[in-house]
């Protein structure tokens, strides 16, 4: 179950993974002799019951909350005033130093640390 969940959060989930999780969780409950084994799948089953749409979104390559690093990208929108605060905070130099111009983020270098978004005074960093 852990492998399937990790694949889903990394954007490598595939059709049928949700059903496989339900199947494995059900058999884990039925086949366990102790209380721990009978209750271990409950978090998975509860999240499948109440947040199934989020599982499906992840399988389709979208993280609705913007927290799964493998499924998000950072970009600069038109609110950017070129203050360079994001450039100064970027630990991997993914944003070129261009004062007073709209910045851009090199997505190949970006490690998605969120430092640029946190310091931007104009809310010019989008996470998608």
FENFEN-V851373 format. One line per field, one symbol per residue. psi: psi as a letter, one per 40 degrees, with the letter a starting at -180 (. if undefined). burial: + if it has 24 or more other ideal C-beta (glycine too) atoms within 12 Angstrom, else -. A space follows every 10 residues. Layout:
# FENFEN-V851373
psi = ???
burial = ???
This chain:
# FENFEN-V851373
psi = ddddddddee eeiihedddd dddddddddd eieidddded edddddddde fdddddddde ehhdefdhde eiiiihaeeh efeeddddeh eefehihgie ihiihhdddh efeeddddeh eefehih.
burial = +--++-+++- --+---++-+ ++-++--+-- ---------- +--++--+-- ---++--++- -++----+-- ++++++---+ -++++++--+ ---++----- --+++----+ -+--+++--+ ---++-+-
